[in-house]
């Protein structure tokens, strides 16, 4: 009986399982890749060099959120609901692509502005501008549509190929005078992966070139604006902290912070991957039955919280072993900061499913003020605490901001949308 039910479940969700498998492999490699190259960067270029690489990498990823514009949420949802209409999918892809071209211009202008006002960017000019290839590489990432069409395999094979080439290049040629190679090869790898994936997708689905008019692009920008503000806000909280810290500490202290931040981001990344993988499935469940979605969301929430709780104990109990992967000596400073930061993923895990729920039911505009406020608070609190307490002040600021976001999202879900509160599984809701 159980076996038959399992076979039916697998058969009914075959496309989702297949897509999730490829997405898991992509995210797993994205998870492992920094683990492979980070110790090598530190060994060849020291903590100072590693800190600079991660600093400019973080800035580039943040700027890239402008071209993302929430298409990973809005675009994925639209294609999921219209995946059987090839004409719609064809045209919507080009509308989004043209919109991304316009947004890329704004992203480049922002990068120039940061270069002018951020002293470390002008001090390490070539490293900064070579890191912006990450922005170019991410600008036209087609995963938002490949996830919806369950054709991630087109992306996966090119992704593997160019990651291997990037790794070999870094391993052979990296030294203190060629630090720019790290972010440059990452950016080129992303760009080539996206380019070849789009070409294959275009010809395999027999698409025709479509040039959207100004109104279509304008509507796309207006429709996605609230999600854009939220995506920028989330990425600002996630990636701008090294830049804020860079105003107040030296390269060595920045390197210590970046090692620990890399570890914490990897743990948080696991939770984000789960959310990304099941988002199309969550949209389908929500469209069919609210009660089924709430059961699904509650189980997901409990799983994430329990997982992040275990992660906190692991990061605390095995801090020296974890840090030793990156540093072979003088580990005490990193170890102490890791113990202090170990519970950040748990606080973040509390808000992942509520936020996903707002996205699924297109209620994300209700959370915009919370996310904007969190960015402003982060800049103020992180700036003040970093100036006075260095890397520990920055970590304390992260705790306070993530806690503010979690409490606020749960308050909105409970008070304004009680029928979407998945903790309450009332079938009549």
Beta strands, then each sheet from edge to edge (+ up, - down):
end
